[in-house]
Every structure is written in structure tokens, then in C-alpha cells.
């Protein structure tokens, strides 16, 4: 009887230890993602203040936007482990919007020609 | 290798043994069934999120079309804006999304008090965002900038004020779920409403992630 109790207690301890580790790792992941997002925002602000606009800068900024979107959607919103349709709907929005912005800002004359009355 | 285990209480043990703690918690949901592959929150909030994102996508396209037709105005516009206010608001919104994610992790772990604390911090972040946005508008006013200054500022005010209204709506939603949580409305295995409010708040953050470079950075 005592052996069975101690076995059960051992199992509970082991499971709690694993879950505590999992809890720590999730909090750690969220903190890393937050730090990355903050760093990328500060980088964008620095570029806004310092660099002269060029196609390379525009591409870098749009890639930063896409990466920030993917980080928020997958990690903070937690869509990485849910129904793929929702995740891809959100990811494609970000990838398409940042691509459109990069293309329009890099080649404005094309959109100007297409939308001229 | 030994792993430090937090002190055990009977509620903590029963809570811990009721299911996994993070992400793949088999939370009851009206949509998508249980466990891996389900939709967070409810279907109504996802329809709302899709509608809001479509609305903002149209605003972004309108902004880009105006930008290619008035290149000089749209090149000078961002230089006159308060980049510090834009940057601070981006940092605050990203941090508020982090707070909401921590709140979700806390409720899934059955830590109601911690979840309440993170939600209150989200509300504070939302209030800080509104305060900074107000300061930015006053700063613009003092610099002689208004919604009728030129096309760039008309679109700038339209986009940012619309986003501000969404932040206020998000704050009301987070405030409501915070109250519900305080009165015991959500538990580790049943928190669909809280999850829906969290998804809406993240959507507000995502929209700002596009607005910030579009208005303040790219010129």
C-alpha cells in the first residue's frame, strides 16, 4: 500500500516537474519574442530617423514588418498550434500586404499608371 | 538533473492533473472541437477580425494610391510627424500584446490572480497608448498640422483615429473580460470569451505593425 502511494506521488511529482518546465519554457519563449519585436521596432525607428530612403531600406523595412507579423501571429496570438486555415489566412494577409507596400513604394510609377483616370 | 518544482497545493495539483498547461489545452470550444487543430475563441470574433483586417487593407491601398499620385506631399509628410510618439505607441502595443499572451498562459495554468494582473497591465498599456496619441495630436496642432493640411495628413488622421477607436473598443472588451474573470467567469478549462478578447487585441496590434512603417518610416 505504502509502495503504491509513493509510486503515485512520484508520478505526480514527475508530471508536475515536466509541466513546470513547460510553463517556464513558454514564458521564456514569449519574453524572447517580445524582445525581438521591440528590437525590430527600434531598428525601424532608427532607420526612419537616419537613413535616406532607398529600395534596399524599403525592402528591409517590409521584411521587418512581415517578420513582426509572423512572430505575433504564431507566438503571441498562439496560432501555430491551431487550425491551419486561420493561421494561413492571418499569415498571408501580412505577407501580401508587406509585399504590396514594398512593390508600390519601390515602383510607384506602375501603380500611378494603373490608377490614373 | 533536478528540476525545481513550485510548492504544491491541492488546487494546484488537481488543476495541473486536469490537462496540459499550454497551447494544446483541450479547452471546450464551440468551433473546431477539442485539442490540437481547434480555433481559439469563437467564430464570431474571427468574422469580426476578418472584416476589420479587410477594412484596414482597403485603407492601406487607398493610402498607397494617394501616395503614388502625390509623391512630394507623401515624401514630406512623415518628416513632419512625431516619430517618437509613433515609436512609443508601437512599443506599448507590442508590450500589451505580450501582456495578453501572458494572461492567456496564466489562465491556461489555472493562475487566476496572475491572469487578472496581466489583463490590468494590458488595460494600463491601452490607456498609455491613448494618452500618447492625444499628446501626438496636440503636438501636431501646435505645429500647425491638421486633417485639412494636405492629402497625407487627411489619410494620416483617418487611419490613426480609426485605429484609436479600435484600441478603445479593445479596451472595453478587455475590461469586460477582466471583470468576468474577477467574478469567476473563466477557469483553466473554459475561457473561450477571454480567448476571443485576446485575439481581437492582437489584431489591433497587428494593424498598427503595418500603420507604423507606412506613416512614420517609409517616405
Interface residues (C-beta under 8 A of the other chain):
Chain A: X12 X13 X15 X16 X17 X19 X20 X21 X22 X23 X26 X27 X30 X31 X33 X34 X37 X38 X41 X42 X44 X45 X47 X48 X49 X53 X58 X61 X62 X64 X65 X68 X69 X72 X73 X75 X76 X77 X78 X79 X80 X81 X82 X83 X86 X89 X90 X93 X94 X97 X98 X100 X101 X104 X105 X108 X109 X111 X112 X115 X116
Chain B: X3 X4 X5 X6 X8 X13 X16 X17 X20 X21 X22 X23 X24 X32 X36 X37 X38 X39 X40 X46 X50 X53 X57 X60 X61 X64 X65 X67 X68 X69 X71 X78 X83 X86 X87 X90 X91 X94 X95 X97 X98 X100 X101 X102 X104 X105 X109 X198 X199 X202 X205 X206 X209 X210 X212 X213 X214 X216 X217 X218 X219
